[in-house]
Amino acid sequence: MPTTGVINSKLLKTWIGSTPVAVTCLSDTSLEITNGTRETTCKDSGQYEESLYAQTSWSISGSALYSYDGANNGDEIATLILAQTVSPVVFGTGVTGDTKFSGSALWTKFSISSPGTNQSCTISFEAKGTGALTQALYA
């Protein structure tokens, strides 16, 4: 049954792999879709600029608590970026009937942070979409 009402942030996750598995201990994640534009202003345009759509790009980013266990943990994401892997990714809740966004992504940024004393270590990651991002429902 699809999620109703305002979506609780704990449900939205980044999932990686051909059989998608969520990033372990994810604390936040984002999907960004950008439509580029191209200038079409000419002398006949008058005072206002005119534009048309150009390329669409998309990316996924997030951060998580750093752990050595669990699927898609910090070490596994580090391996993806070091190997320059193109991975299937999904952004969504995993709940039947909810919307998901799927595509292939290049891993472009990874960092590990060890703040202060007696605090949790964290990771952050970014992946740039390559090709189409599809929108569908979880079956």
N, C-alpha and C positions, 0 to 999 in steps of 0.2 A: 504494500500500500504506500503510495507516495507521501512524502513529508507534507504536512499542512501548516499553515501559518508562517510566521517568520522563522527562517532556518536557523537552528542553533549552530554556532560556529564550530562546535566539536564534531559535527557531521561532515563538513566539507574538507576533503583531503586530496593530496597529490598521490596518485597511484602510478607505479612504474612496472613495466614488463609486458610481455605478450599475454601472460595470464596475470593481470594487474594486481599488485600487492601494495598497500599503503606504506608510505615512509614511516619508519618506527619512531614513536614519541614525537610526532609532529606537533609543533606549538602554534605555527601560523603558516598560511600558504595563500598565494594569490595567482590569479590568471589575468593576464592583460592582453587585450586585443586592440590593435591600432590600425586604422585605415589611413594610409598615406593619401596625399592629394597631389594633383599636378595643376600648375598654373595655366589658366586659359584666358587670362585678361589680355585684351587687345585695345587698340585705340577706339574701337566702337563700344567698349564696355562702360564708358562714363566714369563716374567717381568710384564705383565699387569693384573690388577684385572679383574675379570669377574663377572657379576651380571645378575639377572633376575628380572622381575617385581614381586612385592609382593602386599600388600594391597594398595588401593586407598582411600584417605581421602579428605574431602572438608569442607570448612567453609565459613560463610558469616559474615561480620562485617560492621559497619558503625557508623556515628554520625549524629545528628540532633539537631535542636534548640528545647529546652525543652518547651513543651506547655501542658496544661491540656485539650485542645480541639482537635478535629480531631481524625481520626481512627489510631490505632497503634501509639499512642502518648507515651511519656515517662512513664507515669503511667501504661499504658497497657503492655509495654515491661517489666517494673519492676515486674508486676504481673506474667508474663510468667516465669521469672527467679526464683522468690520466690516460685512459685508452682511447679517448676521443670517440666514444660510443654514441651512436644514434639510437635512441630508445623509444619504444611506444610509451606514451604517458596518457593518463586520464585525470581529469579534475572533476570531482563530484562527491556525492554522498555514499554511493554504493547501494542505495535504497531503491528497490524495484519501483518504477514509475517516476523517479526523479530524473532531472536533466543531468547529462554528463557531457563533457567536452573531451574529445579524443584526437590524438595526432602523434606525430613523431617529433622528437626534440634532440637538439645538440646541447650537451652539457657545457656551459660557458663559464661558470663561476662556482667555486666551492671554498668555504672558509670554516675553520675551527676556532672557537673562542674558549679560553679558560680564564674566566673573570675571578678576581679576588682570591679569597681563601675559603674553603669549605662551601663552595657554590657549585651548581651544576654546570658542566661544560656543554656548549651548544655548537651546532653546525648551521650553516646557511648555504643555500644553493640557488642557482639560476640556470634555466634551460631555455634556449631559443627554438621556437617551432620551425620546422622545415616542411614545407608543403601545407596542405589544407588542414584546418582544424574543423572537425565535424561535431555537430550538436545532435544528440539523440537522447532517448530515454533508456534507463536501465531496464532490462527485461527480467 
